[in-house]
Amino acid sequence: MTERTHQVDPKLLEILVCPLTKGPLEYDREGQRLISRRAGLAFPIRDGIPILLPDEAESLEDTEAGR
């Protein structure tokens, strides 16, 4: 099964912030996630919808160590 990548609206990316730090998020198109460097978390994007729930986020240390 191939995973589809969705484009996130650039205007949406301009207004989204990390729910924990209120800091900026970086869009990782390949990984389909939004990254908060300040919080050290990666929030998933599912079907083009950013899931900005702390319980759904992965630690950047864990995800980058596994790559």
C-alpha positions as CSV (number, residue, x, y, z in Angstrom):
1,M,0.0,0.0,0.0
2,T,1.4,3.4,-0.9
3,E,1.2,6.3,1.4
4,R,-0.2,9.5,-0.2
5,T,1.3,12.8,0.7
6,H,-0.9,15.8,1.0
7,Q,0.0,19.4,0.5
8,V,-0.7,21.6,3.5
9,D,-2.0,25.0,2.6
10,P,0.9,27.6,3.0
11,K,-1.6,30.1,4.6
12,L,-2.5,27.6,7.2
13,L,1.2,26.9,8.0
14,E,1.7,30.7,8.6
15,I,-0.9,30.7,11.4
16,L,-0.3,27.3,13.0
17,V,1.9,27.3,16.2
18,C,3.0,24.6,18.6
19,P,0.2,24.0,21.1
20,L,2.8,23.7,23.9
21,T,5.3,26.5,23.2
22,K,3.2,28.7,20.9
23,G,6.4,28.7,18.8
24,P,6.7,28.2,15.0
25,L,6.3,24.8,13.3
26,E,8.3,23.5,10.4
27,Y,6.6,21.5,7.7
28,D,8.3,18.2,6.9
29,R,6.6,17.2,3.6
30,E,8.4,13.9,3.3
31,G,7.6,12.8,6.8
32,Q,4.1,14.4,6.7
33,R,4.5,16.1,10.0
34,L,4.9,19.5,11.6
35,I,8.0,19.9,13.8
36,S,8.3,22.0,16.9
37,R,12.1,22.4,17.6
38,R,11.4,24.2,20.9
39,A,9.3,21.4,22.2
40,G,11.3,18.7,20.5
41,L,8.2,17.1,19.0
42,A,6.8,16.1,15.6
43,F,3.1,16.4,15.1
44,P,1.6,14.1,12.4
45,I,-0.4,15.2,9.4
46,R,-3.1,12.7,8.5
47,D,-5.1,13.0,5.3
48,G,-3.8,16.6,5.0
49,I,-5.0,17.5,8.5
50,P,-2.4,18.6,11.1
51,I,-3.0,16.7,14.4
52,L,-1.7,19.2,17.0
53,L,-2.4,17.1,20.1
54,P,0.5,16.6,22.4
55,D,-0.6,12.9,23.0
56,E,-0.3,12.3,19.3
57,A,3.2,13.9,18.9
58,E,6.4,11.9,18.7
59,S,9.7,13.0,20.3
60,L,12.2,14.3,17.8
61,E,14.9,12.3,19.5
62,D,13.0,9.1,18.9
63,T,12.1,9.8,15.3
64,E,15.5,11.1,14.2
65,A,17.3,8.2,16.0
66,G,15.2,5.7,14.0
67,R,16.0,7.3,10.6
